[in-house]
Every structure is written in C-alpha cells, then in structure tokens.
Amino acid sequence: MRTCETCGRDTDHWEMRCVECALASPAIPDDWPLLAVAPSLRYRLVTGLTNALGCALLGAIVFFLGSMLGGALPRLLTGAVLTMSALVALAVEWIVLLACFTGVVLSLSGIRSAALFSFSKTALDFHDVIKSYDTSVDELLDENAKETKFVDRQFKLADVRNVSVRQGFLGRQLGCGDIEIWGTKDSRPLIIPGVINPNGFKQRLELILEHRANAAAN
C-alpha cells in the first residue's frame, strides 16, 4: 500500500492515484487513469492449474475406459458390428482426449494473461495482448510467437448501471473475487476476474461512477 500525500489515506495496489483526492481535484484530467487492475497472479495460478489438472484427469479416465472397452468389445460383438463399434469408440475417445489436451493448453495459457482494465473519471479502458504460436507446445514453452495482436477497447462509464461482486468459496480463501460491471445496453456483465480485495475495489469504482453522474447532472 501507498499513503496519499494529500489526505494521508492508505491506497490499495490497484489505485494509481488516490481516488477521493483525484475526484475532488479539477486539475486531474478526465482521461487520467485512477484505477488499474488485472486478474491476480494467485487467482490465475490456482484456477489455471486446477482446470488443467481436471482436464488431465478426465483424459486419463477416458483413456483408461477406452482401453477396457477395447478389450471387452471382442467378447461381446463379432463381425461388422464389432468393427463399427470399435471405430466409433476410438473416434469418440480421440475427440475427448483432444478436447482435454486443448483444455490443458488453454488453462495453462490463462496463467500468462496480459489483460488490464483501467478506469478514468469517464471511461473504462481494456487492454490485452493475444499471442499466436505455431504449435501448442510452443505456447506451453512460451516460445517466440508468430503473431502478436494488441486489443484496446473503451467503454463509457455513462453506460454502467450497476457494479457487483461475485466471490465463491475459492475466492474467499484467496482473498479475491470477480467484479461484474452491468451496462445499460448489454444483458450480460463485463467481468473482471480474480480482483484482490474486490469489495474495496467496488467501493472505489462506485465513487467514480457517482462523481460522473453528478458531473453529468450539473
């Protein structure tokens, strides 16, 4: 934590500058970021490894069941029916194994997420870096990407109607939660996952929204 030199309040790690002082000062431009947050490393590590282990376990179970089924089919079926059943079972097994491998890759890739959400007095800016690799192995080893895309999007705070926190059992143990930002034009919220001290973040964001609403009314 840092201490604000103006008011003496301790600011959290996602406050780029003291929100209360910045909102009270007309010298702070509307486009200067006040809050900047990304999914916390502890959240990305736990969820990424948990999901990867779950996919790997499912793949191992499917492989084991496929081996058992391969040995049982000749005792139950014969001829063309045996051939067709074996081919269908093999195809299903490989599809599920491929899905499990893809799940492992995606889960581990999420640990290196570069997503960043920043809030100014008037807007939410979303930044992300998407890297494309030649193979899944290159991605796991974090080799040089063949293509890199930069994503920059902006959402007006005027379109935000509500902010809520979703925090399950795992989130409470990790001290983090998901911030749900509900817009007036969308039926689904924009979610910022794995925010440390999510209730504190929500309070600061609501201060910014209240300030924007008051400025618009005046």
N, C-alpha and C positions, 0 to 999 in steps of 0.2 A: 504494500500500500504506500501511497504518497500522501503528503499533507499539503492541502491547498494553502498557498502563501497569503491569500486574501481573507478567507474565512476560518482557516485552521482546521477544517474538516478533513478526515481521512478519506481519500478517494479509493475506489476499488480498481483492480487491474484493467478493467475494460473502460474506464473513464480516461479519455485522452486529455481532458481538462475538466475541472470541477463544473458539473452541470449547472448547479444552482448559481454560481457566480457568472458563468458564461451566458445563461439566460437573462440574468439581471443586467448584463453589460451590453449596451448598444454598439460598443466598439468591436464586438465579436461578430464577424460576417456570418450571414445565414448559411453559407456553404462550408464553413469550417466544421470538421468532424468533432463531435462531442463524445460519442460512444463508438467503440470499435471492438467487435467480438467475433470469435471463431469457435467452432466445436473444440472443447478442451482436449488435451492430449490424453488424459486419463480416460475420458469417455471414449475416444476413438480407439485406444488400445484395448479396453475391456470389451466393447461391442464388436470390434473387428476380430479379435481373437476368439470371442465366444461364437460369433457367427461362422467363422472359418472352421472351428472345431466341430460345430454342429453339422456343417456340410460334409466335413471329412468323415464323421461318424456315420451319417446317413449313407454315404458312398460305400463305406466298409460293410454296413449291414446289407445293402443291396448286392454287393459283390458276393458276400457270404451266402445269401439266399439264392443268388443265381447259380452258384456252384452246387448247392444242394439240389436245386431244381434240375440242373443238367444231369445229375446222377440219378434222379428219380424218374425222369420222363421215359427213359427206355424200358423201365419196368411197368409203366402204365400204358404206354402207347406204342404203336408199331406203324410201319409203312409211311405213307404220305402224311398222315395226321401227325406222326412223330416229327417228321421233317419240318412241317409248317409250324408246329408248336414250338419247336426248338428255335427256329428263325425269329418268330415273334418275341419269344422270351429274351433272346440275345439282343434284338433291336431295342426292346424296352430297357434292358439292363444298361446298354451303352448310352442311351439317351439320358437316363437318370444319372449315370456316372459323369457324363459330360456336363450336365446341369450342376452337379455337386462340385466339380472342378471349377466351373465358372463362378459358382458361389464363393469358393475359397479365394479365387483371384480377386473378385470384387470386394470381398470383406477385407482382405489384406491391403488392397489399394486404397480403401477408405481411410486407413490409418494415416496415409500421407496427404490427406485432404488439405487443399490450399484455399478453401472458401473463407471469405472475410465479409462481414456485414458492418457497415459504418453508418452512423446516424448524425445528421446535422440538425439545425433548427427546423428545416423544412422537408428533408428528404432522407430516404434510406438508399444507400448505395451498396450493391452486391458485386463482389469481385471474386473471380475464380480462375484457376489455371487448369486446363484439361490437356493431358499429355497422351499421345497415341504412340504405342510401341509396335514393333514388328511381330513379336510373339508374347504370349502370356508369361513365359519365363523371363524375358527381358523386363517386363513390367515388375515382376516379383523381385528381380535383382536390381531394379531401378537403373537400368542401363540408359544410354542416351536415347531420348525419344525421337522418332522420325518426324513428328509434327507436334507443335505446341499451340494451343488456342487460348486466348485471353478473353474472358467473359466479363463484361461490365454492363450492369443494368441499374436503373434508378427507379425508385418508387416514391411517389409524393406522399408525405405524411398526412396530407389532407384527405387521402382516400382510406386512412386507417380508422376503423370504428371501434376496435377493442383489442386488448392485449391480455393474454392469459398464460399461465404456467402449467405444463404437464410434467409431473415428476412421479415416476413409479418407484417400486422398491429398490431397484438397482440405482436409480438416480439419487435417491435419498442416501444410500450408502456411499456414493461417490461425491455427494455434495453438489450435484449438478442437475439440470433439468432442461426441458425443451421450452423455448419461447414461441408461442403461437400468436402471429400477428394477423388479425382478421380484417380484411378490406371490405369496402362497400360494394365493390364490383365483382368479387370472387366468392364462390360458395365454399372454397377450401382455404385454410390459413396458410400463410408463409411461415415455415418452421425453421427456427434456428436451433439446432440440436446441441445438447451437451454443454450448456452455459453454466459456468460455476457461479454460485450464489444467484440463481435465476430470479428469486423474489426481489432481491436488491436491484438487479438489472431492470426488472419490470417497473419498479418504482421510479427509477431514473428516466426510463423511456416515457412513462406516463407524465412526468414533469415536462418533458419536451413537447409531448402531444398537447398538454394543457396550455403551454405557452403559445404554441402555434395556433390553437383555437382562439385564444384571447387576442392574439395579434390579428387574426383574420376578422374577428368581430369588430375590432376597432378600426 
